[in-house]
């Protein structure tokens, strides 16, 4: 029962993120390589989606992007402010802060 509720909550978050990206005009663009098509997010949109997921592996990935300079904390904070679901913004900011503190 809990797993079904968790899956349902994750599906809702994914839909919310997709709507947020669409409303901001940053829809993922297709990248084709032969028969394979991948949708690639802009790096800061990817960071916000990983913050929303909040798994340890996602937070570690965000830390690596920030450490390597591939993503910027300031731009990430701006994207979080643009997130249309206000109740999620605080959670995203908190998770970003944890990652930044871990980086030192």
JOJOHU-V769752 format. One record per residue. N is the residue number from 0. RES is the residue in one small letter. SS is DSSP state (H for helix, E for strand, - for the rest). NEAR is the number of other ideal C-beta (glycine too) atoms within 12 Angstrom. Layout:
BEGIN
n:N res:RES ss:SS near:NEAR
n:N res:RES ss:SS near:NEAR
END
This chain:
BEGIN
n:0 res:x ss:- near:7
n:1 res:x ss:H near:8
n:2 res:x ss:H near:9
n:3 res:x ss:H near:10
n:4 res:x ss:H near:11
n:5 res:x ss:H near:14
n:6 res:x ss:H near:13
n:7 res:x ss:H near:14
n:8 res:x ss:H near:18
n:9 res:x ss:H near:19
n:10 res:x ss:H near:14
n:11 res:x ss:H near:17
n:12 res:x ss:H near:27
n:13 res:x ss:H near:17
n:14 res:x ss:H near:16
n:15 res:x ss:H near:25
n:16 res:x ss:H near:35
n:17 res:x ss:H near:22
n:18 res:x ss:H near:18
n:19 res:x ss:H near:30
n:20 res:x ss:H near:28
n:21 res:x ss:H near:15
n:22 res:x ss:H near:15
n:23 res:x ss:- near:23
n:24 res:x ss:- near:12
n:25 res:x ss:- near:25
n:26 res:x ss:- near:18
n:27 res:x ss:- near:21
n:28 res:x ss:E near:15
n:29 res:x ss:E near:12
n:30 res:x ss:E near:12
n:31 res:x ss:E near:11
n:32 res:x ss:E near:9
n:33 res:x ss:- near:7
n:34 res:x ss:- near:6
n:35 res:x ss:E near:9
n:36 res:x ss:E near:12
n:37 res:x ss:E near:13
n:38 res:x ss:E near:18
n:39 res:x ss:E near:17
n:40 res:x ss:- near:26
n:41 res:x ss:- near:23
n:42 res:x ss:H near:25
n:43 res:x ss:H near:32
n:44 res:x ss:H near:33
n:45 res:x ss:H near:28
n:46 res:x ss:H near:38
n:47 res:x ss:H near:42
n:48 res:x ss:H near:37
n:49 res:x ss:H near:33
n:50 res:x ss:H near:40
n:51 res:x ss:H near:36
n:52 res:x ss:H near:26
n:53 res:x ss:- near:25
n:54 res:x ss:- near:16
n:55 res:x ss:H near:15
n:56 res:x ss:H near:12
n:57 res:x ss:H near:24
n:58 res:x ss:H near:28
n:59 res:x ss:H near:19
n:60 res:x ss:H near:24
n:61 res:x ss:H near:38
n:62 res:x ss:H near:28
n:63 res:x ss:H near:21
n:64 res:x ss:H near:31
n:65 res:x ss:H near:32
n:66 res:x ss:H near:18
n:67 res:x ss:- near:13
n:68 res:x ss:- near:12
n:69 res:x ss:- near:19
n:70 res:x ss:- near:33
n:71 res:x ss:- near:20
n:72 res:x ss:H near:26
n:73 res:x ss:H near:15
n:74 res:x ss:H near:23
n:75 res:x ss:H near:34
n:76 res:x ss:H near:25
n:77 res:x ss:H near:21
n:78 res:x ss:H near:34
n:79 res:x ss:H near:33
n:80 res:x ss:H near:22
n:81 res:x ss:H near:24
n:82 res:x ss:- near:34
n:83 res:x ss:- near:20
n:84 res:x ss:- near:22
n:85 res:x ss:H near:15
n:86 res:x ss:H near:12
n:87 res:x ss:H near:28
n:88 res:x ss:H near:24
n:89 res:x ss:H near:16
n:90 res:x ss:H near:21
n:91 res:x ss:H near:38
n:92 res:x ss:H near:25
n:93 res:x ss:H near:18
n:94 res:x ss:H near:31
n:95 res:x ss:H near:39
n:96 res:x ss:H near:21
n:97 res:x ss:H near:21
n:98 res:x ss:H near:31
n:99 res:x ss:H near:25
n:100 res:x ss:H near:14
n:101 res:x ss:H near:17
n:102 res:x ss:H near:20
n:103 res:x ss:- near:8
END
